[in-house]
Amino acid sequence: MKTRSLILCAVAVVATQTITFAQKTEVAVRKGEVRAETKTGAASVDIGAGRKVVLTPGQKPAVSVDDPLVDDALELYKLVEAEKAHGELRIDSTLIIVAKVDADEVTAAFYFEIPNPMPTATNVLTVPYTSALGDIRVYDLSGNLCKVEKKSLGNFAFSYSIHLSEQVQPGEHFKLIGVTSIDDLLLFPGGEPITWKEGPLVYFMTSSTIPYALQYHRFILSESVILVDTNRQVIATDAVDGQTAVTTRTYTGPHSDALCIFAFLDPDEDGTTLADIPGKYYGLRSKPDKENSEMYQREMHKIRAGLKYTDQSTPLAALLAIFGGAMNENADRYKAVALMTQEPDEIQNSLENSKYWADQLEFLSTPQWPENPGNGYVHPIYLCRTGSLINELVQRMVYEDGKWYSYYGNWRKPVDSEHVTSQDIAAAKAKGYLCDWEIAGPYIQRGKGITDKNHKELFDIPFGPELPDVDVPWQPVKVEPHEQHPASVNISSSLLRIDQSVAYLRTEIVSDEQKPARLEIFTDDGVKAWLNGEVVHENNNSRGIADQPDAVNVTLKQGANHLLLKVTEDIWGSRAIVRIGSDRAAGPRPADKAIHSKTQVRLGWTPAATARSHRVYLGSEQNELPLLAEVSNPQELKPLSLEPDVRYYWRVDEVLADGSNVKGDIWSFATSKQVARWTFDGHAQDQSLQAYHGTIHGNPRWVPGVRNQAVALDSEEDYVIIPPMNLNTDTMTITLWVKTEEIIENPGLVFTRGGSSGAGLWLNMNNNLRYNWNNEQQTWLWDSGFFVPNKTWTFAALVVDPKKATIYMHDGTAMKSATHNHGHGGADFDGVTYIGHDPRWSTVKGAIDEVQIYNYALDATDIEAIYLKSGKKP
């Protein structure tokens, strides 16, 4: 199926609704403009091209878009009116979408009614978290074209602000009609795919988060599409100009139950036919799935009759136990089966939520669970909505001490991405990449919440693959390319992705003789490696895939060598890459492009396993590197006394046994404590050795600052962009001066947003000075208690170390500080850093000056010295 035909769901994220008109006379305008009025002269309006007016005696003319998709949406609203009149459901909002696929174009019309959530009247409706739409036009019910502002929130998400001509009072409804095209998107806001393929079936999904909303979706699909299944009520199927049209109804209720999934075949796109429909859709389900489904239905019938289900001997039994606790409103029983502890108010919410889903979902399938998988093993149970065979939710069950417990569910099972071909795999193996892997997991530990930074604690906890006499459910996993690497294991797409967890990978390395070798290991995040049962490498870290590998020298025995990896998952997904190293030096220490805070430096690296000696070159000019020494191993090289504030370049050439020389890569490091410094004296150039030069975005001004000039940000589009710094540090200091002219909600001051990073200084509501580290809730919820005064130059600083964070502020009267005693893991800073901006929220309205970043934790005396040196008295 064409990609665009799979993205109908992107429109569904925009909250929308409609209204009917008492139709007496219609006037449509194709070109130019006309003026229309009712016969009684009650009112008159100007009608522009592409719109139509409905004239009703005694009423103001109602103008709408002259579009057949809009007509369909207005017809569907009659169904909404009927449900409202019936009065059975609470309907706070209405969303109607009609979308049509023509060739490679998707167009859509929408109508929505949504109450004004603000405590005061407003003429601006902001839809905060949606997919990208194309050419969008929105009209009010008087036919006025509304201004629409689009803003990127990162992670493939956008917000749309719609400006109406009239105020909407609190509790009253925004009522709007729109027409849009849909961009060729592949991802849902937050990074989840909105289209995917499993075998011959192509799926797409829609969703929203609006409670008590009645939604109708009408999708007019391309001619070849065969509808196989949907998880929602189909109220009609018909044809429009030879194209299949499917209309579904969704009521979100108090649980915001809006997920809508469709499964299709598309013969014209991929050659599939009706014969390719999976067997489960015509009764050919596996025997275990049939038996488990029958058992589930039988026991659920007993539970609904009042049975107190207590069995936790299998994953399915534990699922029934937790559903039974919820349906019988037995909080104690529910808590006994839930893996994670909850507060009393959370338990009540969870009971209600689980009770709802127990009524909505049925057992679909599950892999065969092991009898003794070892503590922490997570097993999936796939659930479908009653009347559908589409996997809608994966309930994760966790084994501990002979019992199974329920963990958080997620919306669907992992889906394979594009894999490399057999020819690509052969080419990757020729470059030393390991491609034949099996995977097991994920594994977690009871009592660890998903917001804890516990992946580092899990690093040293042995799970099934490390233990004897444990049934480990290994499964083969395919490799895929990643950036410059031709082969990698995408752990997150191969298993149920769970933050704060671990997974295991295993493979064999066959050697024709006993010989030295070098393993080059790249992981996101930490890794522990065993070769033939012996630990050969440990790196308990939080990071993305680095430029340089963890390089490990090993000895391969003749025949099969067994390699086992334990890979931790912090957040944002997990991946592993392993290759057998070349004859070049690797793994520089200090790391390439690092900032070394001391002038005493000991150089280190991982040598090629075949090298007999190593020629080390070092200098301050990249193109002129004099020979420093030739040593037989890195430990022979003595520590160096270097100059401060200098960038040094170095390389290691490997001398092999036959005397040949293998020239190494050029690495660099700087003997400086300062990562970056931007003075904003008419430019955004970095004045430090690192040269992280900024790019001006928008049209900011240069104004008098605390020291020479400062950058003034006047609009949402004015800010400074700094390239990724890739610091991978748990220790940092940020200092700056700021003068806000207006209080803006949640602007960034110095903030990294992108890659695996979300960290920096920002302002909450009322200019409350706050920080974020690794997107941890415990950091961005912490309140410093400091408020930056408007129209006053204010000095601010953030100091982070592994055990605490301190925020400093000097508003011209005194230096104040507040400390948050909380652990901080390494932050990658592998995304763009913004000065004066956070792309997920907003931009500072005011001026910023003298921004400095250090790669160590300054103390209070240092902070005071920077305050005195960096700025004049405000």
N, C-alpha and C positions, 0 to 999 in steps of 0.2 A: 504494500500500500504506500502511496506517495507520502512522504513525510508530512506535507502540509495537511493531508487528509487525516492525519493522526493527531493533529494539534488543535482540534476543535475545542478541546478541554481548556486551552489557555484562556479562552474568553470567559469561562465559567468562574474564574477567580474574581472578575469584576462584579461586584454586587449590583444587580439591576432588577427592574420591574416595569409594569404597564397599566394602562387605563383604557376603558372603552368610551366611545362617544355615541350620543344619540344621533345617528346619522340621518340627515335630511337631504343635504345637498353637498356634493364634493366638487372642489375646483382644484385641478392639478396644473402645475406650472412646469413646463419643460425648459423654456428659455425666458430670459428677462425677468421682470417683476410685474405683479399686478396688485391691486388693492381689492380686498373682499370685505363685505359687510352683510349683516343679517337683514332680512326684509324689514324688520322692525327698527333697524338702526341702533340696536343695543350696543354695538361696538364695531370697530373695523380694524383690520390688520393688513400690513404689507406682506405679500407672499413672494419669496425668492425662488429662483430656479431649483428644481429638484425637491420641492415640498408640495404638500397639498393641504387644503383647508376644508374643514367640515363645518357647514353652516347650519345652525340650529336656531329657529326663531326665538327671540327673547334672551339668547345667551351669547356670550362672547365667542367669536369664532375660534375653533380649536385647530391648531396647525400641527401637522406631523410630517415625517419624512416620507416622500413618495417612493417607497421601496417595497417590493413584494415580500421581502423577509420581515419588514416591519409589520406589514399587514398580517402575516402569519402570527407574529408575536401578539398583536392585538386580539386576534381571534382566540389564541390560547388563554388570554386573560379572562375570557368568559368563563373558563373552567375555574379560575381563581375566584371570580365573583361568586360562582355557585358554591364553592367550599366555604367562602366567607359567610354567605347567607345561611348555610347549613348550621354554622356555629359550633361544630364539634371540636375543631382544632383552634388553638391559639396561633394566629398568623400575624407576626410582627413585621415581616418583610416578605417581599415577593421578588423572584428572579425568573425571568423568561429569556431564553436564548434560542435563536433560530440561526443555524449556520449551514452554509452550503459550500460544497467542494466542486470547483470547476477547473479541470486540468490541474495546474499546480497552484491555483489560487483558492484561498478560503476567505469568504466574506461572512459577516455575521451581523445580525440585528439583535438588540437587547432592550428590554424594558425592566426598570426596577423601581420598587418602593422600599425605602429604608428609613427608619426614624432617625431624626437628628439626635445623636448621642450626647451632644454638648449641653451644659447647663444654661447656656445663653443662646439667643437667636444667632444664626449665621447663614451666610449665602454660599459657603464653601463646604463641599463634601469631599473628604479625603479618603480614598480607598487605599489602605496602607501597605498591602502586601499582595502583589499580583504578578502574573506573567506579563511579558511585553506584548503590547498590541500595536498594530500598524497604524494606518491612517484612521484615527478615531474622531468621529464627530458626535457630539452629544447635544440634545435639544431638551428644553423644558416643555411642559405640556401646552404652552402658549406658542410654541414654535420658535422660540428664541434660541439661536446657536450659543452654546455655552463655551467659555474659555476652558481649555483643559491643559494642565501643567503635568508633565511627566518627570519623575525623578528616580534615578537608579538607587536601590538600597543594597546592592551587592548580592552575591549568591544567586544571580539570575532573577532577582526580584525587583519590582518597581512599585512606586506609589503614583497614583493619579489624583490630582486635585481638580475638582470640577466647580467652576464659579457660575452661580446662578444670578439672575438679575434681581431676584427678590429674596428676602430673608425667610428662613424656615425656623419656626419657633421650636423650643425644646419639646420633644415627643412627637411633633408633627413629622410628616414624611417628605423626604426628597422623592420626587417622581420625575423620572427622566427616561428618554428614549435615545438610543444611540445606534450608530452603524460603524463598523470597523472591519479592517482586514487583520489577518493573523500572521504574525511573523513566523519564519521557519525555525521554531524553537524545538529543542530536544529535552529541555530540563524544566522541571517544576521549581517554583521559588524554594530556595533552600538546597537546591542541587539534585533533587530526586528526578528520575526520568519520568516524563509524562507519556511516553510511548516506549514499548519494549516488545520483544518477540520471544515466544517460547514454542519451539518446534515450528509447526506451520502457522500458528496463530499469532496475529498482531493485536496488541492491546493498546488502548489509550484510556486515560482517566481524567475526570474533572473533580474539582473539590472546592469547597469554601468553608469558612469558619463562622458563618452567621447562624445563631440559634433561632428556632421558631420561624424558619423561612420555608415558604412553599415555592418549589422550583420546578419549572418545566423546561426540558431541553429537547429541541427538535433538530436533528442532524440530517441534512440532505446529502447523502454520500455519493461518491463516484459510482459509475454504472456497474463496474465489475465486482464491487464489494459484496461479500456474503456475510450477513450478521449471524454469528454462531451463538453468542450468549451475552447477557448483560446482568449485572448484579442488582439492577433496579427494575421497578415495575414498568413494563412497556405498555403504554396505554393505546398505542396505535402504530401500525406500519402501513405505509402507502407509497406512492411514487409521485415524483414531481419531474415532469419532462423526461421520463425514463430513468430517473435516478431514485434509488431507494431512500425513503425518509423514515426515520425512527423517532418516535416521541416518547420520552420517559417522564415520570413524575417522581419527585423526591421531596420528602418533608423532613427537615433537619431536627426538629424538636429541641428539647433542652440540652441534648448531648451534641448538638452541631453535627449530626450524622449526615454528611453531605457527599461522601465519597461515592463516585459513580464510575464504573469500569465497564468497557465494552471489549468483546473479543470478536475478531473478524478474520475471514480469509479474503485474499485479493488475487484472483486468478490472473488478471492482466499484469500485475506487478511482479509476482514471483512464481507463476505457473501452478499454484495450488488449485485444487478442485474440491468438490464436495466429498470426494473419497479421502481427502486429507484431514477431515475432521477427526480429532483425537477420539479414541474409542470410548473414553469415559462419558462422552456426550451421547452415545447410543448404547450405554449399558455395559461396556467392556471395562469396568473398573477392576483393579487388582483384587484378588481374594482377601488379602489382609485388610485393604481399605474397606471392602464390603463388610467384613466381619466387625471391624472397629466401628464402622458407621452404625451397624445394627445394634451393637453393644451401647454406643452412645445414645441412640434414640430410646432404647429400652430403659437405661438408667435415668435418663432425663425425665422420662414419663414418671418413674418412681419418685424422683426428686420433686417434681411438680405436685405430686400427691402427698408430699410432706416427709419423704425419707431423708434422714440425716446421714449424708454420705461422708464417710471418714477414710476411705481407702486412699493411700498415697503410694502404693506399691509399683505403679507404672505411670508414665507421663499422662496417659489418657485418664487414668483414675484420678490423678491429682487435679486435672482440669475439671473433671466432674465435681470433685470435692470443693473447689473454690467457687464454681458456678452454683453448687448447692448451698454453700454458705451465704452467697449473695442472694439467691432466690428465696431462701428461708430467713433472710435478714439476721443471720447468726454471725455477729461480728467476731466472736471468739473463734469460731470454726474458720471463718475467713482468714483471720490473722494467722492461724496455725498452718495454713497452706501457703500463704504469701511469703516469698523469699525475703522481701525487704520490710523492715519495720516502718510503721507510719504513725503519725499523730492521730488522736481521736477524730478530729474533724476531717482529716484525710481519709481515715477508714470509712467514715460515713459516705463520703463522695465516691470512694472506690466501690463500696457495696452497691450504691445506686447505679454506677456506671457498668459494673459487671453484670448486675441483674438485667439491665437493658440489653447488653450484648448477648447474654445467654438466650434471650428471647428472639434475637435477630439472626444469630449464626448457628451453623451446624458443622459437624465434623466433615472434613473433606479428605484429608490424607495425612500420613506421617511416615517417615522412614522407620525401619525396624530399630527399636531402641536396644542398646546393649544391656546385658544383665548387670554388669558391674563396671560402669564407665569411669568410676572415680569421682571424688567430690569436685563440684564446680562445673561439670560438663553440662552444656546447654543443648537441649533437644527441641526441635521444632514440631509443632502441631499446626497444620494448615486448616483454616476454617473458611467456610463460604457462607454467603447469605442464603437463607431459605429460598428455594426455588431457583438457585443458580449453582453452577459448578466452577465459578471463578474464585480463585484464592483471594480473599479480601483481607484477611488478618492472619498473622503468624503469632501464635501464643508460644512463648518460650518457657520451657519447663527445665528446671535445674535439679540435678541429683546431689544429694548430700546424706551420707551415713544411712544408706538403704532406703531413703524416701525421696520422693520427687516434690518439688515446690514450684509455684507459679511465679514467673518474673514478668516484667513489662512486655506487652505485645507490640508488634510493629505492623505496618499496613500490608506488606506482602513479602514473599520469599525472595531471596537473591536472584538476580537475573544476570546471565552471562553477557559480557560485552563482546565486541569484536575480537576474535582470536587470530593469531598469526597462522599462516598456512604451513604445510609440511616443508615447503621449500624455505620459508622464512625461518622455521625452527632449525633446519639443517645449517643455514647461514649463521644463526645465532650461536649454535653449538661450535661452529668453526672458529668463532671469536672467543670461545671459552665460557659462554653462558650456560648455566645449568637449567634445563628445560623440563625434565621429567620429575614432577613433584606429586606428592600426596599431601593432603591437608586434614587436620583434625581440630575441632573446637567449634565455637569459642568456649573458653572457660572463665568463670568469674568466682567470686567468693561471697558467701552470705554475709550481710551486714555492711557491705560496701555500696554506698549510693552512687548513682551515675554522675553526680556532680562532684564526688570526691576525687582528688588526684591520687587514686590508689593503684594505677597501673604500675607505678614504681614499687609498690609493696607486693603486688602480684608477681613481680619479676623473680623473687626468690622463693615463692610458694610452689612446691612440686604438684603438678596436676597429672592426669592419667598417663600421657606419653612418657613421663619421667619415672613412673612407678611400675613395679613388677605386679604381675597377676591382675592387671586391669584391662578390661575390654575396650580398646580404643577404636572407634569407628572411622578409620582412615578412608578417604575418598580421593580419587584422582582429580587433579586440577590443571586446567590449561593455562598456558602463559599468554601474555599480550604485550605489545610494545608499550614503553613508557618513556617519553621524552627522547633522549639520545640512546636509550637502552632498547635493544630489539626484543628482549624477553624479560618479563616480570610476572610475579604472582600478585594479582589484585585480591588480597585477602578479603576485603570488604564486600566484593561482589561474589565471592565464592562461598562465604558463610553468612549467617545472620550477624549483621554488624551490630556490635554492642560497644559503646564507649566504656573505657576502664575494664578491659578484658585482655585475654591472651589467646593466641592461636599457635599451632605447631605445624611445621612443614618438615617433610623428610624426603630424601632422595639418595641415590647411590652414585658414587664416583668410581668408575672402573679404571684402574691403572695397570699398565702392562708390566710394571716393575715397581719395586720400592724406590721412592724418590721424593725429594723436597718439592713443595708446591706452595703457592700463596692463594688463599681465599680472599676475594674482595667482596665484601658484604655491604649492601645498601638496604636499610630498612626504615620504615615509618611505622612505629617509633623505635623503642629499644629492642635489643636482640641478645640472646644467649645461644651459643653454638656448641654442639657436641660432635666430635668426630670419633667414630668407633667407640662410643660410650664415654669418652673423656671430654670434659669441658675445655674448649680451646679458645673461647672468646666470650666476653661479657661487656655490654654497654647499655646500662640502664638509663635511658634517655627519653626525651620528648622532642621530636624533630620530624621534619619531612625528609624526603629523599635528598641526600646531600650531594654536592658536586664530587667530593672525595669519599671513597669507601672506607669502611673499617677493614683494614688489611691485616691478615693473620697468616703467619708462616706456619705450615704444618708439614708432616711427613705422611705421604700416602703409602699404604702397604700395597703389595702386589694383589691384584684381584679387586673385589668389591669393597669399597669404603663407605660406611654409613654416616651420612650427615643429617643431623637433627637441629632444627632451629626453633626457638621459642621467641615469638614476636609479640610485643606488647602493643596495645591500642589505647591511645589517650583519647583524642577526638578527631573527627573529620576523616576517618578512614585509615586503612592500614595496607602496606604493600611491602614486598621483599624482592630483592634482586641479588643473585650470587653468580660470580664468574670465577674461573680459574685465572689467576693473574698472569700478566705478561712478564717480560724480562726488564721492565722499567720499575724504577723506584716509585713508591706510592705512600699514601697516608702521612703527609707532612705534619710535623709538630714543631712550632705552632701551625695551626691549620692555615691553609692558603687564604690570604687576604685578612688574616686575623689582626686584632689589635692587642699587642702585648704590653701590659701596663708597667713592666719592669725593663730596665736596660740590661740586666743579667739574663741571657737567653741560652738555653740548651737546645740545639737543633736535634731533631729526631725524625725518623721515617721508618717505613716498613720496606726492607730491601727485597729485591727480586730473589726468589729462592735459589736461582741459578748463579747469583753473583758471587765472585770470589773477593772483590774489593769494591770500594765506593769512592768516587771522586766528588768532592763537595766544593761548589762554587758559591761565592757570596759577594754582594756589593750593593751600592745605592743607585747604580745605573743599570737599568734592565738589559741594555745591549752590551754592557761591558762587565762581565762577571769574572773576576780573577779567581784562580784556584785557591781555596782555603786549606784543604788537606785531602789526603787519600788515606782511608782507614779500612780495616778489614771487617769492622762491624760498627754500627752507630754509637755504641757505648764508649768507643775510644775517643770520640770527639768531645773535647772539654767545653764547659760553659763559656760563652762569649760575653765580653763587656762591650756594649754598643752605645752609640750616642742616642740621647733622647730625641723624640719628635722627628724621627727619620723613618722613611719607608725603605726596607731592605728587600732585595730580590735574591733568590737562591735556587740552585738546582742540584740534583744528584745524578751523576752518570754512573751506570752500573758496568763494571768490568767483569765480563764473563770468563768462564774457565778457559776458553780458547784464546783469551786476550782481547777479544773484540769489545768495543765500547758502545753501550746503548745509552744514547743521550736522553736525559730526563726532561720533564716539564719544568717550566719556570714558575716558582711559587713566590709569594711575597707576604710580608707582615710588617706592621708598623710599631715602633717603640713609642707608644703614646697612650695616655689614659683617656683621651678624648676621641669619641667616635665621629662627631660632627659638630659644626658650628655655623649657624646661618645668622649673619648680622643684619641682613635686609637693608643694606645701604645702597638702595637703588637696584639691587639684583638679588637673586636667590642662590648664589654660588656658595658652596660649602668651603669654609675657610680652614678646615682641618686637612690632615694628610690624606684622608680617605676619598675626598672629592665626590661626595654624594650630592652632586649639584641638583638643585631643584628646578622644576618646570612650573612656570606661572600658568594657572588656569583661570579663565575669565578675564576680567579687566580690573584688577586691584590697583590702588594708587600707592605712591610713595609719599609718606607724610613724616613730619618730625617725630622721632622716637625718643626712647630714654637715652639712647646713645646714637647720635647722627640720625639716620632715617629708620623708618619702620614700614611694614607692609599693612595697608588698610584694606579690609575686606568689606565691600559694600553690598554684595548680593550673594545669593545662594551659590552662584557659579564662580565666586572669587575665592581661590585658595591656592596653596602651593603643594605640588606633588614631588615626593622624594622617591627615588628608585629603591627596590628592595635592598636592605642592608645585610640580610642573612647573618644575624649576630649569634643566634642560638645561645642565649645566655639566661642565667637566672639571677644576674646581678646587673643593675643599671641605674643611672641617674639621668633625669631630664629636667632642665631648667629653662625658664622663659619669662618674658614680660608680656602682659596682655592688658588692653584697655577696651572693655566692651562698651558699645554705644547703645545697645538694646539687648534685652534678655531674650535669648532664643532657646528653644527646648532642645537639649541634648547635642550641642555642637562639640566636635572634637577640637582639642587644642594642639596636641602632638599625638597623632593616633595612627597606628598601623592596622589596616583592615584589608585582608586578602591573604592568599596562600593558606597556610595553617594558622595565621596569626590574627589576634584581636587584642591589642594591648596599647596602653598609653594613658595620657591625661585627657579629661573631658569635663564638660560642665553639665550638670543635671539641671532640672528646673530651678529657677530662681538663682542661676549662676552658682549653684552648689558645686564646689571643686571635688572631683572624684577621679578614680583610676580604674583601669581594667587590666587584667593580666591573664592571658591565655583564654579569654572569654569565660573565665570562671565566675559563676554566680556570686560566690562569696566575696569576690573582689569588687565587682561593679555594684553590688548592693551595699557595700560598706560606705558609711557616711562620714566624711572628714569633719563635718561641722563648720567648714569654712565657706564663706560666700564672697565671691569676687564682686567688689562694688562697681557699679556702672560709672563710666566716664572718669575713671581713675586708673593711672598706670599701676599695675599690681604685679609683684614678683611671685612666681609659683614654682615649685619643684616637686618631683616625685623621685624617691629613692627606694629601690627594690632590692632585697637580698633573699636568699633561700628561706629565711625564717620570718621575715616581716616586711612591711612597706610603710614608709613615712611620707606624708604630704606636708610640705612647708608652704606658708603664704606670708608675704609682707605687703601690707596695703598702705605703707607710708607711716604707720605708727609703731609697729613692732613685728618681729619675726615670730610667727606662730607655727606649731607643729602638732601633728596627730599621727599616731602609729597604729597600724593594723597588724596584730600578731597572727600571722597566717603564713603557711608554707607556700613557696612559689617555685614551680618547676621551670625548666628552661623554655624560653619563648624564642621562636625561630626568627621573627621579624623578616619573613621571606615574602611578604606582600608589600604593596605600596604603603608608604607612610605619608599621611596628609598633615599639613600644618594649617590649622584653622578650620578643619573639616572632618566629618565622619560620614562616609558615603551612605551608611545605613540610616543616618539621622539628619544632621543639618550642619550649617556653616556658621562660624562666629560672625557676628555683626560688630566690627570694631577693628582694632589694630593689634599686631603681634610683633615682637622685637626680640633680638638676642636669644635665639633658641640654641641650646647646647645639649649634647648627649654624651654621656661617659659610660664606659664599660665596667665601672666598678661603683661601689656604694660610697658616696661622699658622706662625711659626718657633718654635724651641725656647724662646726667651725668652717669647713669647706663651703657649705651652702651660704653662710654669712659672707665669706670672702667673695664668692661669685656675685652675690647681691650687690656688694659695695663696688666691685670692679666693673660689672656689666652694665650698670645703669647709673645715671645721675639722679639726684633727688627729684622724684616726680612732682 
